[in-house]
Amino acid sequence: MGLKLKLDLDLCQGYANCLIEGPGYFDFDDDAEKAILLKSDVPESDRTIAQNAARGCPARAITLEES
């Protein structure tokens, strides 16, 4: 069982905390001033990274789902 990261662009406010907490999973679109989800599948070994990225988002735009 793994995790799926989801990014709600309507909620994203461009704080970019996810880039710090979830390196390799997020990037930033300078034009839109919003995060970009680079990959959604999270292996068990990166569970803590994904959880920290979700918790670190002030806009609550990142969610995790068990897959």
N, C-alpha and C positions, 0 to 999 in steps of 0.2 A: 504494500500500500504506500502511496506517495501523496504529495500535496500538489495543488494547483494554485498558482498566484493569479489574482485578478486585479486589474487596475481600472477604476471607474474614472474616465477622463472628465466627466461632468463634475465630479467632486474634487479632482486634482486642482490644487492651487499653486503648484510650482515651487513648493518649499525645498524640494530636492533632498530631503532627509533620506529617501529611499536609496539614493545613489551611494550614500555613506553606509547605510545599514545593509544594503543588498547589492554589493558590487557584483557585476556580471549579470544581474537580473534586470537592472534598470539603466536607462540613459536619460538624457534631457533634450527636448526639442526646444531650441532657443527661440525659434519663430513663434511657436504656439505657447511657449513658457509653461510647458507641462512635461511630466515624466513620460517616458516610453518604456513599455514592458518588452524586454528583449527575449525572454523565454518564460514560459508559464509552468513548465514541469519542474518540480523541485524534488531531487532525490532525498531520501531519508537523512543522508549525511549533511544536507544543507537546511534541515528543518529549523534550526535555531536562527540561521541567517534570515530565512523567510519570515519567521515570527517577529524578529526584531524589526524588519522592514515594515511590516504591517503595524506593529505597535508604535513605531517611530513616525508614522504619518499623522501630522496634526489634523489633516482634513478627513481622515478615515477613508481614504480613497482606495486603499489596498486591503483586500480580503484574501483569506486562505480557505481552500476547500479540500477535504480528504478525497483522494481519487481512488 
